[in-house]
Structures are given as structure tokens and as C-alpha cells.
Amino acid sequence: KDFKILNACCLHFGVSYDDLIGHSRLPGLVRARHSAQWLLYQYEWTLSDIGRLFRQADHTAALFAIRKMNGAEGGLKEDLQDIIKILRGEVV
């Protein structure tokens, strides 16, 4: 299920897995990465595990992403809803 989250984010945002877990600061990749981190956290991954998956030095970058996504509005919120629909097998 956890890698389904990553695949759904790649599909929704049109990015590769390597770009999703990479270090690029391009806005589209950051948005995809933060969405993936938030969804993994919702599925009970620890901040440390998320940080390791995304090759971050520690958990604080994941914590920042999750806090940012918790306050998501507009397009960000719609992205999360669309990814959840993909995970449920619904047509987006």
C-alpha cells in the first residue's frame, strides 16, 4: 500500500519515482514530494522513516512538509483529494 502512494503521486503529478524522492527544489517536484510525505504520514509511517525514504538528513524536512500540507487549501487540497481517489481506484 505504501508504494501505491508513491506511484499514485508520480501518476498524478507526472513525475518519475527518482524525481519524487530526489532533492530538486523545482516547485512541481516539491509539491509532489510534500503530498507523498503527507500521505505516507497519514498511513502511519514515522517521520524518521519518511525522512530516510526521501534521503533527508533527518525527520525535520518531513515534519515541515506534513505541517505545510495540513494547512493545504485550494489546489494543494484538490491534489490530495485526487491522489486519494487514485488510491481508492476511482477515476479522476
MOPAC internal coordinates of N, CA, C and O (Angstrom, degrees):
PM7 1SCF
backbone

  N    0.0000 0     0.00 0     0.00 0    0    0    0
  C    1.4592 1     0.00 0     0.00 0    1    0    0
  C    1.5278 1   110.72 1     0.00 0    2    1    0
  O    1.2310 1   120.13 1   141.28 1    3    2    1
  N    1.3261 1   117.36 1   -38.72 1    3    2    1
  C    1.4579 1   120.58 1  -175.77 1    5    3    2
  C    1.5210 1   112.16 1   -64.00 1    6    5    3
  O    1.2310 1   120.37 1   139.92 1    7    6    5
  N    1.3480 1   116.89 1   -40.08 1    7    6    5
  C    1.4526 1   118.64 1   179.59 1    9    7    6
  C    1.5230 1   110.97 1   -77.20 1   10    9    7
  O    1.2310 1   120.54 1   161.25 1   11   10    9
  N    1.3358 1   116.56 1   -18.75 1   11   10    9
  C    1.4664 1   119.52 1   171.28 1   13   11   10
  C    1.5223 1   109.48 1   -63.52 1   14   13   11
  O    1.2310 1   120.67 1   144.63 1   15   14   13
  N    1.3178 1   116.32 1   -35.37 1   15   14   13
  C    1.4670 1   120.95 1   178.01 1   17   15   14
  C    1.5235 1   109.43 1   -61.76 1   18   17   15
  O    1.2310 1   120.62 1   132.08 1   19   18   17
  N    1.3243 1   116.42 1   -47.92 1   19   18   17
  C    1.4659 1   120.12 1  -179.62 1   21   19   18
  C    1.5232 1   110.37 1   -63.48 1   22   21   19
  O    1.2310 1   120.36 1   136.85 1   23   22   21
  N    1.3241 1   116.91 1   -43.15 1   23   22   21
  C    1.4697 1   120.22 1   178.82 1   25   23   22
  C    1.5235 1   111.34 1   -63.17 1   26   25   23
  O    1.2310 1   120.37 1   138.72 1   27   26   25
  N    1.3455 1   116.90 1   -41.28 1   27   26   25
  C    1.4673 1   120.67 1   179.29 1   29   27   26
  C    1.5294 1   110.59 1   -63.60 1   30   29   27
  O    1.2310 1   120.23 1   140.58 1   31   30   29
  N    1.3256 1   117.16 1   -39.42 1   31   30   29
  C    1.4706 1   120.51 1   177.93 1   33   31   30
  C    1.5219 1   110.58 1   -66.16 1   34   33   31
  O    1.2310 1   120.52 1   137.47 1   35   34   33
  N    1.3335 1   116.61 1   -42.53 1   35   34   33
  C    1.4721 1   119.89 1   177.40 1   37   35   34
  C    1.5261 1   110.40 1   -60.35 1   38   37   35
  O    1.2310 1   120.81 1   135.33 1   39   38   37
  N    1.3095 1   116.06 1   -44.67 1   39   38   37
  C    1.4645 1   120.93 1  -179.89 1   41   39   38
  C    1.5260 1   111.27 1   -62.92 1   42   41   39
  O    1.2310 1   120.75 1   130.43 1   43   42   41
  N    1.3184 1   116.17 1   -49.57 1   43   42   41
  C    1.4714 1   120.50 1  -176.78 1   45   43   42
  C    1.5295 1   111.92 1   -62.17 1   46   45   43
  O    1.2310 1   120.62 1   135.84 1   47   46   45
  N    1.3229 1   116.43 1   -44.16 1   47   46   45
  C    1.4639 1   119.96 1  -175.00 1   49   47   46
  C    1.5261 1   113.26 1   -91.78 1   50   49   47
  O    1.2310 1   120.22 1   172.13 1   51   50   49
  N    1.3359 1   117.18 1    -7.87 1   51   50   49
  C    1.4566 1   120.34 1   179.87 1   53   51   50
  C    1.5201 1   113.62 1    67.25 1   54   53   51
  O    1.2310 1   120.97 1  -139.48 1   55   54   53
  N    1.3438 1   115.74 1    40.52 1   55   54   53
  C    1.4675 1   120.98 1   179.82 1   57   55   54
  C    1.5242 1   109.26 1  -120.62 1   58   57   55
  O    1.2310 1   120.64 1   -19.49 1   59   58   57
  N    1.3155 1   116.38 1   160.51 1   59   58   57
  C    1.4629 1   120.48 1   176.75 1   61   59   58
  C    1.5278 1   109.65 1   -83.27 1   62   61   59
  O    1.2310 1   121.38 1   -17.49 1   63   62   61
  N    1.3179 1   114.96 1   162.51 1   63   62   61
  C    1.4722 1   120.43 1   177.20 1   65   63   62
  C    1.5314 1   109.73 1   -60.02 1   66   65   63
  O    1.2310 1   120.29 1   136.17 1   67   66   65
  N    1.3405 1   117.05 1   -43.83 1   67   66   65
  C    1.4671 1   119.97 1  -179.69 1   69   67   66
  C    1.5226 1   111.65 1   -61.45 1   70   69   67
  O    1.2310 1   120.26 1   140.65 1   71   70   69
  N    1.3373 1   117.10 1   -39.35 1   71   70   69
  C    1.4672 1   119.95 1   176.80 1   73   71   70
  C    1.5252 1   111.12 1   -67.09 1   74   73   71
  O    1.2310 1   120.76 1   141.78 1   75   74   73
  N    1.3350 1   116.16 1   -38.22 1   75   74   73
  C    1.4636 1   120.44 1  -178.74 1   77   75   74
  C    1.5207 1   111.34 1   -61.57 1   78   77   75
  O    1.2310 1   120.00 1   137.11 1   79   78   77
  N    1.3186 1   117.60 1   -42.89 1   79   78   77
  C    1.4667 1   119.47 1  -177.27 1   81   79   78
  C    1.5266 1   112.56 1   -96.57 1   82   81   79
  O    1.2310 1   120.45 1  -175.65 1   83   82   81
  N    1.3329 1   116.75 1     4.35 1   83   82   81
  C    1.4629 1   121.41 1  -178.17 1   85   83   82
  C    1.5242 1   112.94 1   -78.73 1   86   85   83
  O    1.2310 1   121.39 1    13.97 1   87   86   85
  N    1.3178 1   114.95 1  -166.03 1   87   86   85
  C    1.4713 1   121.29 1  -174.65 1   89   87   86
  C    1.5230 1   113.93 1  -111.47 1   90   89   87
  O    1.2310 1   119.84 1  -176.46 1   91   90   89
  N    1.3247 1   117.91 1     3.54 1   91   90   89
  C    1.4577 1   120.32 1  -177.99 1   93   91   90
  C    1.5290 1   110.87 1   -60.05 1   94   93   91
  O    1.2310 1   121.05 1   -37.86 1   95   94   93
  N    1.3171 1   115.59 1   142.14 1   95   94   93
  C    1.4662 1   121.47 1   179.29 1   97   95   94
  C    1.5294 1   111.82 1  -102.36 1   98   97   95
  O    1.2310 1   119.95 1  -166.28 1   99   98   97
  N    1.3359 1   117.70 1    13.72 1   99   98   97
  C    1.4591 1   119.39 1   175.72 1  101   99   98
  C    1.5334 1   109.18 1   -59.49 1  102  101   99
  O    1.2310 1   120.06 1   -45.55 1  103  102  101
  N    1.3307 1   117.49 1   134.45 1  103  102  101
  C    1.4645 1   120.16 1  -173.57 1  105  103  102
  C    1.5292 1   115.05 1   -52.54 1  106  105  103
  O    1.2310 1   119.64 1   139.01 1  107  106  105
  N    1.3233 1   118.30 1   -40.99 1  107  106  105
  C    1.4616 1   120.34 1  -179.84 1  109  107  106
  C    1.5230 1   112.57 1   -65.21 1  110  109  107
  O    1.2310 1   120.81 1   143.56 1  111  110  109
  N    1.3321 1   116.05 1   -36.44 1  111  110  109
  C    1.4672 1   120.04 1   179.04 1  113  111  110
  C    1.5235 1   111.32 1   -73.86 1  114  113  111
  O    1.2310 1   120.70 1   142.46 1  115  114  113
  N    1.3259 1   116.26 1   -37.54 1  115  114  113
  C    1.4671 1   119.78 1   177.85 1  117  115  114
  C    1.5280 1   109.82 1   -63.66 1  118  117  115
  O    1.2310 1   120.70 1   137.76 1  119  118  117
  N    1.3145 1   116.27 1   -42.24 1  119  118  117
  C    1.4686 1   121.05 1   179.24 1  121  119  118
  C    1.5329 1   110.59 1   -61.36 1  122  121  119
  O    1.2310 1   120.49 1   135.65 1  123  122  121
  N    1.3200 1   116.67 1   -44.35 1  123  122  121
  C    1.4671 1   121.34 1   178.18 1  125  123  122
  C    1.5328 1   110.62 1   -64.21 1  126  125  123
  O    1.2310 1   120.46 1   135.61 1  127  126  125
  N    1.3124 1   116.73 1   -44.39 1  127  126  125
  C    1.4638 1   122.15 1  -178.65 1  129  127  126
  C    1.5294 1   111.18 1   -64.18 1  130  129  127
  O    1.2310 1   120.35 1   135.00 1  131  130  129
  N    1.3193 1   116.94 1   -45.00 1  131  130  129
  C    1.4665 1   120.04 1   179.65 1  133  131  130
  C    1.5245 1   111.13 1   -64.74 1  134  133  131
  O    1.2310 1   120.50 1   141.42 1  135  134  133
  N    1.3191 1   116.65 1   -38.58 1  135  134  133
  C    1.4665 1   120.42 1   177.62 1  137  135  134
  C    1.5247 1   110.40 1   -62.32 1  138  137  135
  O    1.2310 1   120.54 1   134.97 1  139  138  137
  N    1.3223 1   116.57 1   -45.03 1  139  138  137
  C    1.4662 1   120.79 1   179.76 1  141  139  138
  C    1.5260 1   110.86 1   -62.55 1  142  141  139
  O    1.2310 1   120.32 1   137.26 1  143  142  141
  N    1.3123 1   116.99 1   -42.74 1  143  142  141
  C    1.4617 1   120.43 1  -179.34 1  145  143  142
  C    1.5305 1   110.75 1   -64.71 1  146  145  143
  O    1.2310 1   120.33 1   138.79 1  147  146  145
  N    1.3131 1   116.98 1   -41.21 1  147  146  145
  C    1.4674 1   120.37 1   178.89 1  149  147  146
  C    1.5249 1   110.60 1   -63.12 1  150  149  147
  O    1.2310 1   120.59 1   135.08 1  151  150  149
  N    1.3369 1   116.47 1   -44.92 1  151  150  149
  C    1.4660 1   119.71 1  -179.58 1  153  151  150
  C    1.5250 1   111.58 1   -65.13 1  154  153  151
  O    1.2310 1   119.95 1   138.84 1  155  154  153
  N    1.3197 1   117.69 1   -41.16 1  155  154  153
  C    1.4716 1   119.85 1   177.16 1  157  155  154
  C    1.5277 1   110.57 1   -60.68 1  158  157  155
  O    1.2310 1   120.81 1   139.56 1  159  158  157
  N    1.3196 1   116.05 1   -40.44 1  159  158  157
  C    1.4723 1   119.95 1   179.00 1  161  159  158
  C    1.5263 1   110.64 1   -64.32 1  162  161  159
  O    1.2310 1   120.18 1   142.51 1  163  162  161
  N    1.3223 1   117.26 1   -37.49 1  163  162  161
  C    1.4634 1   120.65 1   177.79 1  165  163  162
  C    1.5332 1   111.07 1   -64.84 1  166  165  163
  O    1.2310 1   120.77 1   151.07 1  167  166  165
  N    1.3325 1   116.14 1   -28.93 1  167  166  165
  C    1.4644 1   121.08 1   177.83 1  169  167  166
  C    1.5221 1   111.73 1   -92.64 1  170  169  167
  O    1.2310 1   121.05 1  -156.06 1  171  170  169
  N    1.3359 1   115.59 1    23.94 1  171  170  169
  C    1.4599 1   124.62 1   169.00 1  173  171  170
  C    1.5194 1   115.66 1    71.96 1  174  173  171
  O    1.2310 1   119.93 1  -153.51 1  175  174  173
  N    1.3217 1   117.73 1    26.49 1  175  174  173
  C    1.4527 1   119.70 1   168.14 1  177  175  174
  C    1.5223 1   107.40 1   -74.64 1  178  177  175
  O    1.2310 1   120.09 1   -31.59 1  179  178  177
  N    1.3191 1   117.42 1   148.41 1  179  178  177
  C    1.4640 1   120.11 1   176.05 1  181  179  178
  C    1.5262 1   109.07 1   -81.15 1  182  181  179
  O    1.2310 1   121.04 1   -22.05 1  183  182  181
  N    1.3120 1   115.62 1   157.95 1  183  182  181
  C    1.4638 1   120.13 1   177.33 1  185  183  182
  C    1.5238 1   110.87 1   -59.72 1  186  185  183
  O    1.2310 1   120.49 1   141.18 1  187  186  185
  N    1.3222 1   116.67 1   -38.82 1  187  186  185
  C    1.4696 1   120.45 1   179.27 1  189  187  186
  C    1.5179 1   111.51 1   -63.66 1  190  189  187
  O    1.2310 1   120.49 1   136.86 1  191  190  189
  N    1.3408 1   116.68 1   -43.14 1  191  190  189
  C    1.4656 1   120.33 1   179.06 1  193  191  190
  C    1.5298 1   111.39 1   -64.62 1  194  193  191
  O    1.2310 1   120.71 1   140.07 1  195  194  193
  N    1.3289 1   116.24 1   -39.93 1  195  194  193
  C    1.4635 1   120.40 1   177.71 1  197  195  194
  C    1.5302 1   109.77 1   -63.38 1  198  197  195
  O    1.2310 1   120.79 1   134.63 1  199  198  197
  N    1.3229 1   116.09 1   -45.37 1  199  198  197
  C    1.4628 1   120.72 1   178.49 1  201  199  198
  C    1.5220 1   111.79 1   -58.53 1  202  201  199
  O    1.2310 1   120.31 1   136.73 1  203  202  201
  N    1.3260 1   117.00 1   -43.27 1  203  202  201
  C    1.4673 1   120.64 1   178.60 1  205  203  202
  C    1.5265 1   111.52 1   -63.84 1  206  205  203
  O    1.2310 1   120.37 1   135.71 1  207  206  205
  N    1.3380 1   116.91 1   -44.29 1  207  206  205
  C    1.4611 1   120.71 1  -179.63 1  209  207  206
  C    1.5255 1   111.20 1   -58.81 1  210  209  207
  O    1.2310 1   120.78 1   139.39 1  211  210  209
  N    1.3239 1   116.12 1   -40.61 1  211  210  209
  C    1.4552 1   120.88 1  -177.65 1  213  211  210
  C    1.5305 1   112.48 1   -92.28 1  214  213  211
  O    1.2310 1   120.42 1  -164.34 1  215  214  213
  N    1.3217 1   116.80 1    15.66 1  215  214  213
  C    1.4725 1   123.97 1   175.29 1  217  215  214
  C    1.5252 1   112.44 1    54.91 1  218  217  215
  O    1.2310 1   121.29 1  -138.25 1  219  218  217
  N    1.3294 1   115.13 1    41.75 1  219  218  217
  C    1.4593 1   120.50 1   178.85 1  221  219  218
  C    1.5301 1   108.45 1   -97.73 1  222  221  219
  O    1.2310 1   120.76 1   -27.47 1  223  222  221
  N    1.3080 1   116.16 1   152.53 1  223  222  221
  C    1.4583 1   120.99 1  -176.10 1  225  223  222
  C    1.5273 1   112.28 1   -60.45 1  226  225  223
  O    1.2310 1   120.64 1   143.48 1  227  226  225
  N    1.3147 1   116.39 1   -36.52 1  227  226  225
  C    1.4658 1   119.94 1   178.90 1  229  227  226
  C    1.5297 1   109.07 1  -155.87 1  230  229  227
  O    1.2310 1   120.89 1    12.47 1  231  230  229
  N    1.3132 1   115.90 1  -167.53 1  231  230  229
  C    1.4656 1   121.34 1  -174.34 1  233  231  230
  C    1.5273 1   113.95 1   -79.69 1  234  233  231
  O    1.2310 1   119.39 1   168.91 1  235  234  233
  N    1.3186 1   118.78 1   -11.09 1  235  234  233
  C    1.4656 1   119.95 1  -170.51 1  237  235  234
  C    1.5291 1   113.03 1   -67.46 1  238  237  235
  O    1.2310 1   119.72 1   146.21 1  239  238  237
  N    1.3302 1   118.14 1   -33.79 1  239  238  237
  C    1.4729 1   119.70 1   177.79 1  241  239  238
  C    1.5272 1   110.10 1   -66.11 1  242  241  239
  O    1.2310 1   120.71 1   140.16 1  243  242  241
  N    1.3290 1   116.24 1   -39.84 1  243  242  241
  C    1.4678 1   119.94 1   177.27 1  245  243  242
  C    1.5281 1   109.96 1   -65.02 1  246  245  243
  O    1.2310 1   120.31 1   139.37 1  247  246  245
  N    1.3183 1   117.01 1   -40.63 1  247  246  245
  C    1.4656 1   121.00 1   178.61 1  249  247  246
  C    1.5256 1   110.39 1   -61.51 1  250  249  247
  O    1.2310 1   119.90 1   137.88 1  251  250  249
  N    1.3274 1   117.80 1   -42.12 1  251  250  249
  C    1.4625 1   121.80 1   177.61 1  253  251  250
  C    1.5269 1   110.18 1   -59.89 1  254  253  251
  O    1.2310 1   120.77 1   133.49 1  255  254  253
  N    1.3373 1   116.13 1   -46.51 1  255  254  253
  C    1.4730 1   120.63 1  -178.94 1  257  255  254
  C    1.5170 1   111.19 1   -61.40 1  258  257  255
  O    1.2310 1   120.31 1   136.45 1  259  258  257
  N    1.3132 1   117.01 1   -43.55 1  259  258  257
  C    1.4627 1   121.44 1  -177.78 1  261  259  258
  C    1.5267 1   110.56 1   -66.74 1  262  261  259
  O    1.2310 1   120.35 1   137.97 1  263  262  261
  N    1.3108 1   116.93 1   -42.03 1  263  262  261
  C    1.4709 1   119.45 1   177.76 1  265  263  262
  C    1.5308 1   110.81 1   -64.06 1  266  265  263
  O    1.2310 1   120.74 1   140.38 1  267  266  265
  N    1.3229 1   116.19 1   -39.62 1  267  266  265
  C    1.4624 1   120.19 1   178.74 1  269  267  266
  C    1.5242 1   110.34 1   -63.34 1  270  269  267
  O    1.2310 1   120.42 1   136.06 1  271  270  269
  N    1.3212 1   116.79 1   -43.94 1  271  270  269
  C    1.4617 1   120.72 1  -177.77 1  273  271  270
  C    1.5293 1   111.53 1   -72.22 1  274  273  271
  O    1.2310 1   119.61 1   151.33 1  275  274  273
  N    1.3151 1   118.35 1   -28.67 1  275  274  273
  C    1.4680 1   120.62 1   176.78 1  277  275  274
  C    1.5271 1   110.80 1   -61.77 1  278  277  275
  O    1.2310 1   120.64 1   150.89 1  279  278  277
  N    1.3143 1   116.37 1   -29.11 1  279  278  277
  C    1.4661 1   120.76 1   178.49 1  281  279  278
  C    1.5141 1   112.42 1   -97.51 1  282  281  279
  O    1.2310 1   120.46 1  -163.62 1  283  282  281
  N    1.3175 1   116.72 1    16.38 1  283  282  281
  C    1.4674 1   121.43 1  -175.25 1  285  283  282
  C    1.5204 1   111.67 1   -62.18 1  286  285  283
  O    1.2310 1   121.77 1   -41.14 1  287  286  285
  N    1.3070 1   114.22 1   138.86 1  287  286  285
  C    1.4631 1   121.50 1   176.03 1  289  287  286
  C    1.5174 1   108.38 1  -135.73 1  290  289  287
  O    1.2310 1   120.57 1   -13.69 1  291  290  289
  N    1.2894 1   116.52 1   166.31 1  291  290  289
  C    1.4621 1   122.23 1   173.52 1  293  291  290
  C    1.5093 1   113.37 1    56.52 1  294  293  291
  O    1.2310 1   121.02 1    55.57 1  295  294  293
  N    1.3407 1   115.66 1  -124.43 1  295  294  293
  C    1.4531 1   121.88 1  -175.71 1  297  295  294
  C    1.5153 1   114.27 1   -60.91 1  298  297  295
  O    1.2310 1   120.41 1   141.85 1  299  298  297
  N    1.3295 1   116.83 1   -38.15 1  299  298  297
  C    1.4661 1   119.68 1   179.31 1  301  299  298
  C    1.5253 1   110.93 1   -63.59 1  302  301  299
  O    1.2310 1   120.57 1   135.85 1  303  302  301
  N    1.3104 1   116.51 1   -44.15 1  303  302  301
  C    1.4621 1   120.84 1   179.64 1  305  303  302
  C    1.5234 1   110.62 1   -64.04 1  306  305  303
  O    1.2310 1   120.60 1   139.84 1  307  306  305
  N    1.3297 1   116.46 1   -40.16 1  307  306  305
  C    1.4603 1   120.59 1   177.89 1  309  307  306
  C    1.5212 1   111.31 1   -64.28 1  310  309  307
  O    1.2310 1   120.36 1   141.11 1  311  310  309
  N    1.3464 1   116.92 1   -38.89 1  311  310  309
  C    1.4686 1   120.24 1   176.36 1  313  311  310
  C    1.5224 1   110.67 1   -58.64 1  314  313  311
  O    1.2310 1   120.56 1   132.72 1  315  314  313
  N    1.3280 1   116.54 1   -47.28 1  315  314  313
  C    1.4617 1   120.34 1  -179.51 1  317  315  314
  C    1.5276 1   111.15 1   -61.55 1  318  317  315
  O    1.2310 1   120.63 1   137.30 1  319  318  317
  N    1.3179 1   116.41 1   -42.70 1  319  318  317
  C    1.4672 1   120.17 1   179.05 1  321  319  318
  C    1.5283 1   110.91 1   -63.51 1  322  321  319
  O    1.2310 1   120.08 1   139.67 1  323  322  321
  N    1.3299 1   117.45 1   -40.33 1  323  322  321
  C    1.4661 1   121.06 1   178.76 1  325  323  322
  C    1.5285 1   111.27 1   -65.60 1  326  325  323
  O    1.2310 1   120.17 1   139.21 1  327  326  325
  N    1.3208 1   117.29 1   -40.79 1  327  326  325
  C    1.4713 1   120.55 1   179.58 1  329  327  326
  C    1.5221 1   110.02 1   -65.85 1  330  329  327
  O    1.2310 1   120.25 1   139.54 1  331  330  329
  N    1.3179 1   117.12 1   -40.46 1  331  330  329
  C    1.4621 1   120.25 1   177.43 1  333  331  330
  C    1.5281 1   110.11 1   -62.19 1  334  333  331
  O    1.2310 1   120.18 1   141.94 1  335  334  333
  N    1.3249 1   117.26 1   -38.06 1  335  334  333
  C    1.4743 1   120.29 1   176.43 1  337  335  334
  C    1.5228 1   110.96 1   -63.59 1  338  337  335
  O    1.2310 1   120.31 1   138.90 1  339  338  337
  N    1.3346 1   117.00 1   -41.10 1  339  338  337
  C    1.4615 1   120.61 1   176.69 1  341  339  338
  C    1.5229 1   109.84 1   -59.59 1  342  341  339
  O    1.2310 1   120.32 1   136.21 1  343  342  341
  N    1.3203 1   116.99 1   -43.79 1  343  342  341
  C    1.4642 1   121.58 1  -179.52 1  345  343  342
  C    1.5300 1   111.45 1   -63.68 1  346  345  343
  O    1.2310 1   120.31 1   148.00 1  347  346  345
  N    1.3115 1   117.02 1   -32.00 1  347  346  345
  C    1.4639 1   121.74 1   179.70 1  349  347  346
  C    1.5293 1   112.32 1   -84.11 1  350  349  347
  O    1.2310 1   120.91 1   175.44 1  351  350  349
  N    1.3316 1   115.87 1    -4.56 1  351  350  349
  C    1.4551 1   119.82 1   179.73 1  353  351  350
  C    1.5184 1   114.11 1    83.11 1  354  353  351
  O    1.2310 1   120.88 1  -164.56 1  355  354  353
  N    1.3221 1   115.92 1    15.44 1  355  354  353
  C    1.4555 1   120.63 1   178.81 1  357  355  354
  C    1.5194 1   109.33 1   -86.87 1  358  357  355
  O    1.2310 1   120.86 1   -28.38 1  359  358  357
  N    1.3149 1   115.97 1   151.62 1  359  358  357
  C    1.4626 1   121.05 1   177.75 1  361  359  358
  C    1.5159 1   109.02 1   -76.48 1  362  361  359
  O    1.2310 1   120.79 1   -45.26 1  363  362  361
  N    1.3129 1   116.09 1   134.74 1  363  362  361
  C    1.4729 1   120.82 1   179.72 1  365  363  362
  C    1.5017 1   109.14 1  -106.89 1  366  365  363
  O    1.2310 1   120.10 1   180.00 1  367  366  365

